[in-house]
Amino acid sequence: MGAYKCYACRKPFTVKVGTILESSNLPMRKWLQAIFLTSREGERLDANTLHHALDVAPRTASYVLQRVQSALSAAEQPVQRPRDDSGQS
């Protein structure tokens, strides 16, 4: 992953900043595979299955599964639109 530079503050950043991939040493292809396996409809995935599928340590699989599941559940939450109290439609 290449680093980019913010025009406003001139600090370097990567495309992982602000995502569930941030501060992870796990390769992106394994993250994408975990997201795919976790998001499949009708299947319940556990950390042990993910551990074998990704060929990572059980602790890493548990960490990845928890982050992916929390991101998926946050994506399912309805977005609250701000109320306009000015009386205009």
VMD Tcl script that draws the C-alpha trace (Angstrom):
set ca {
  {0.00 0.00 0.00}
  {1.33 3.34 -0.97}
  {1.17 6.37 1.26}
  {-0.57 9.57 0.25}
  {-0.10 13.05 1.68}
  {-2.94 15.16 3.06}
  {-3.09 18.53 1.32}
  {-4.39 20.28 4.44}
  {-1.99 19.01 7.11}
  {0.75 17.48 4.91}
  {0.77 14.26 6.98}
  {1.12 10.91 5.21}
  {-1.75 8.41 5.29}
  {-2.79 5.16 3.58}
  {-6.11 3.96 2.21}
  {-6.55 1.86 5.36}
  {-6.99 4.92 7.61}
  {-10.50 5.13 9.04}
  {-11.41 1.53 8.15}
  {-11.42 -1.80 9.97}
  {-8.09 -2.49 8.27}
  {-6.33 0.36 10.09}
  {-3.39 -0.61 12.30}
  {-3.40 -4.21 11.10}
  {-0.43 -6.12 9.72}
  {-2.67 -8.73 8.12}
  {-2.49 -8.59 4.30}
  {-5.45 -6.97 2.59}
  {-6.26 -10.13 0.62}
  {-6.87 -11.98 3.90}
  {-9.09 -9.14 5.15}
  {-11.08 -9.25 1.92}
  {-11.43 -13.01 2.15}
  {-12.62 -12.69 5.76}
  {-15.15 -10.02 4.79}
  {-16.46 -12.22 1.98}
  {-16.76 -15.31 4.18}
  {-18.38 -13.39 7.03}
  {-20.91 -11.55 4.89}
  {-22.31 -14.58 3.06}
  {-26.05 -14.94 3.66}
  {-27.35 -17.89 5.64}
  {-24.02 -19.04 7.03}
  {-22.80 -18.46 10.55}
  {-19.02 -18.26 10.66}
  {-17.01 -18.90 13.80}
  {-13.42 -17.97 14.57}
  {-12.20 -21.56 14.28}
  {-13.51 -21.88 10.72}
  {-11.98 -18.51 9.83}
  {-8.70 -19.58 11.41}
  {-8.50 -22.54 9.03}
  {-9.81 -20.68 5.97}
  {-7.33 -17.80 6.28}
  {-4.44 -19.87 7.63}
  {-3.87 -17.46 10.52}
  {-3.55 -17.87 14.28}
  {-6.80 -18.49 16.18}
  {-6.38 -15.22 18.07}
  {-5.98 -13.31 14.79}
  {-9.05 -15.01 13.35}
  {-11.08 -14.02 16.41}
  {-9.89 -10.41 16.15}
  {-10.67 -10.22 12.42}
  {-14.09 -11.82 12.87}
  {-15.02 -9.39 15.65}
  {-13.97 -6.34 13.58}
  {-15.76 -7.53 10.45}
  {-18.96 -8.42 12.31}
  {-19.04 -5.07 14.10}
  {-18.54 -3.25 10.78}
  {-21.30 -5.28 9.12}
  {-23.73 -4.66 11.98}
  {-22.93 -0.93 11.90}
  {-23.63 -0.91 8.16}
  {-27.06 -2.43 8.78}
  {-28.08 0.35 11.17}
  {-30.35 2.93 9.55}
  {-28.78 6.33 9.06}
  {-30.46 9.08 11.06}
  {-31.06 12.20 9.05}
  {-30.73 15.47 10.96}
  {-34.03 17.09 11.83}
  {-34.79 20.41 10.22}
  {-36.47 22.50 12.92}
  {-36.82 25.55 10.70}
  {-40.33 24.51 9.65}
  {-39.46 24.39 5.97}
  {-39.93 21.23 3.93}
}
mol new
graphics top color blue
foreach p $ca { graphics top sphere $p radius 0.5 }
foreach p [lrange $ca 0 end-1] q [lrange $ca 1 end] { graphics top cylinder $p $q radius 0.2 }
display resetview
